[in-house]
């Protein structure tokens, strides 16, 4: 399967999502959050840094659940309409 390269807009969206998740994690240990989300700590670091700009749906749901972030806040971050008040 050939993967179509992401557009610059998609890359920016992934960076916004990563930033939202990083803010929501705060001082929580990344290994603990990753374990609760069912991903590796390295994957979490890459998502937060924007190096995985289009994580899978299940990964995003797992992270939102582990961090208490409403999935709608992740959607808003992806779209660029972040409402920080919605972050738990």
Secondary structure, 3 states (H helix, E strand, C coil): CCCCCCCHHHHHHHHHHHHHHHHHHCCCCHHHHHHHHCCCHHHHHHHHCCCCCCCCHHHHHHHHHHHCCCHHHHHHHHHCCCCHHHCC
